[in-house]
């Protein structure tokens, strides 16, 4: 798995992809949070609060992560190297794990610079330090779990077609459905609202954003990640046979 992981990291940073992903994520967040006038502008809100960042980030990542993962296996299939990859003396789980961790780490690297937002808001608070660190750190943990789920979905959809655009579109669709779809459906069924919303990522991400790390939320994201990684392994096994 280490060899696959290192190859993924080198491919990301050996081309403009890695730098472009990091730049786009930071630029979009920076513009919405600090420049554009609107509901997400922290300076105009009057509160030392990072909730606008954690509101728009899942939506940016819905498009950014599929753009990173769409080439994971689609490119291998298109170039005809998938058979060679599957015959390597490593298990399919290790191959999938290497691809998954490589994409996950790239997005985490893009997230790390946003910790400066915490430092800035810590100083802007009145008095200084007047920021809810509990909910902020909980939101960051939630964002990591959300990235894990999105990445697993993206890696899986990359096995469905050798066309990267198809893999991208399917990945965006599935991420959207799992993040917002259940919440949208739940709003139409008042009697079952809580139960239906429970199956959506948005429900669990917002729960973690309150600063309390509930095992139900962590288990949900771990289950989503393992489910789509398992589907990826199953799909690759069918290709191998």
N, C-alpha and C positions, 0 to 999 in steps of 0.2 A: 504493500500500500504506500510505503514511503516514496518509492520510485514514481508512482503515479501522481502522488501529491506534489512532489518536487517538479515534475514535468508540467503540471497544471500551473503552478506558481510561476515557473519560468516562461510559460506561454503567455500568461497574463501580463507580466512585466517585461517580456521580451518584445512586446508589441505595444501599440498605443492603448490597447483595451483597458488594462489595469489603471493606468493614469487617467484615462478618459472617464471611467466609471467613478473614480474618487473625485475628480474635478466636477463632474456633473452633479453628483450628490451634494457636495459642499456648496457649489454655486447656487443650486436651486433653493436649498435650505437657507443659505445666507441672504438671498434676495427676498424670499418670503418673510423671513423672521426679522430682518434688520433694515431693509431698503423699501420694499413695496408697502404702500399705505393700504391697510386692510385689517381684517380680523386676526390675521396671524402675526402682525407686527408686534414684537415684544415691547419695543420702546414706546409705542403708542398705547399699550394696554394699561400701563400704570401699575403693573404688578411684576415682581421679580419671580417669574414663573415660566418654566420651560414647556408647559402643556401644549402651546402651539407647535413646537417642534415634534412632539410625540403624536400630534394629530395629523400633520402633513407627511411625516416620514413614511408611514405604512403605505401611503398612496404613491409616493415617489418610488418606493422599493417595489411596488407591484409591477412597475415597468422596468426598473433598473436591474433587478435580479434575473428576470427571464432573459434580458439582453445578455447577461453574463453566462447563464447556464445553457442557452439555446444551442451552443456549439459543442457541449460536453460530449454527446454521443452522435449527434447529427453529423458533425464534421467527420467523425470516424467512419460513419456509414457511407457518407458521400465519397470519401477518398478511398474507400475499400479497405481500410486498415482495421476495421472492427474485428474481423476474423483473426488477424494477427494479435490484436489486443487480448482477445478471449482465449487464445492458446498460450498465453504467458503462464509461467509456473506460479501463479497466484490465484486465489479464489476470486469469484465474481464479486463477492461482498467486499473484498479488498479493493478491487477496481472501482466499484461504485463509491466506496468510502473515500478513496483518494480524490475522485472527481468532486464529491460533495464537500469535503473539508477544504479543498483548494478554493472553490467558489465561495464558501462560507467565510474563509479567512480574508478574502479580498474585500468583501462587504464590511467585515468587522474593521479592517484597516481604514475604510472610508468613514466609519462611525467614530473612531478614536478621536480625530481632531475636534469633533463637536463637544468634547468634554471641556473645551475652552469656554463654551457658552455658560457652563456651570460656574466657572471662575469669574466670568464677567458679571453674571447676575448676582453672584455672591457679593461682589463689590458695589453693585448698583442698588442693592437692597437698602431700605430705610427702616431701622439702622442696618449697617453693613452685616451681611451674614443672614439676613432675614429671608431665607429661602427654604422651602420644604425639601430637605435632603432625602427624607424617607421615600416620598413619592417619586422624586427624581431618580434615585437609584433603582427603585422598583420598576420604573418605566424603562430604564436602560436594560435591566434584566429581561423585561417583557419584550423589548425590541430585539434582543439577541435570540430569544425563543422564536419570535416571529420570523426573523431572518432565516433561522434553521428550517422552519416549515416551508417558507417560500422557496428556499434553495432546493429542498428535497423534491418539491413539486416541479421545479424547473428542470432538475436532472432527469426526473421521470419522463417529462414530456419530450425531452431531447431524444428519447429512444423511440418515439412514435413515428418520426419521419426524418428522412435525410435532408429535408428542406428546413433550414434554420428559421425561416419566417413563420412556417407552420408551427414549429415547436414554440416559438415566441408567443404567437397568438393564443395557442391552447394553454400555455402556462399562465399568461395574463388572465385569461378567462377563469381558470381554476382558482387562481389566487384571489381574484375578485369575488367569486362565488363563496369561497371559504371565509373570506374576511368580512364582506359586507352582505352577501346574499342571504344568509340565515337571519341576520338582523332585519333586513328588509321584509322577509317573509313573516317573521315573528310579529312585526308591527301590524300585520293584517289579521292576526289571530290572537286577540287579547287574552283568551282563556289559556292558551298554550304558549304565550309570549316568552316566558322565562325558559321553558324547556327547549323550544326551538332555537332561541338565541344562544343557549348553552353550547350548541354544536358549531358555532361560528368563532373564528379567531378573534374578532373584534371584542366579543364578550370577555374572553380570557385575558386579552391584552389590556383592556381597560381595568379589569380586576387587579392585575399586577401593578398597574399605574397608580393604584391607591397606596402603594408602599407596603402591602402585605403579600408575601410570597406564599400562596396557597398551593398545597400539593396537587389539588385538582387541576389548577391551571398549568403547572409544570408537566403533569402527566398527560394533559391534553396535547400540549405542543410536542412532547416526546412521542406520543402515539401517532400524531399526524406525520412527523418526520420519519418514524420507522415504517409507517404504512406505505408512504410513497417510495422510500428506499427499497422496501420489500417488493413493491410493484416493479421497480426498475430492475432488480435482480431477476425477477420472474420473466420480464420481457427479454432480458439479455440471454437467459437460459433458453428461451424459445428460439432466439436467433442462432444460438450455438448449436442447437439440435436441428 
